[in-house]
């Protein structure tokens, strides 16, 4: 029997990094194609796929009131909500995929990056259009770390490929390697700290 491996995808990182490369919000097919590229890597030759885990948080459905002009935004009626939910639903039906969902919390408002840069160049009073909802994910990193620990301790796989750029996963990487698992990192060509690379056996 061949040894097994698993692919773990940090959904927020994947959609952002892959989206920059293809200049569009990734489809389920785009993500499946990236997994096919990973499967073909020489380091996985002679291994069988256990499962592909995809981690993300469903978008918020909160209705928020802009503190400057009092306008209301229903996050559940935005294009971001529609495309994100559609992606998760499609990936759930893909062969060998398991979707793990965290939570999304709306924490007020923040000044968007473009507006902030503009205001730094030419100081002015913020307007309503400068603000955007401050939406944060909860529990995604935790679920990735727990699955890495589970796969390691139960010896369900001898190798994992983690697609991320999140250095918060360093403790999980270190734990898996101490348990004898091979840890491969794929950062899709995106920015990643050296500290994360240090605790991977191979970088795709």
Secondary structure, DSSP 8 states (H G I E B T S, - for coil): ---EEEEEEEHHHHHHHHHHHHTS---HHHHHHHHHHHHT-GGGTT-EEEEEEEEEE-----EEE-TTT--EEEGGGSHHHHHHHHHHHHHHTSTTEEEEEEEEEEEEEEE-HHHHHHHHHS-----GGGEEEEEEEESHHHHHHHHHHHHHHTTS-SEEEEE---GGGHHHHHHHHHTT-EEEEE-TT----HHHHHT-SEE-
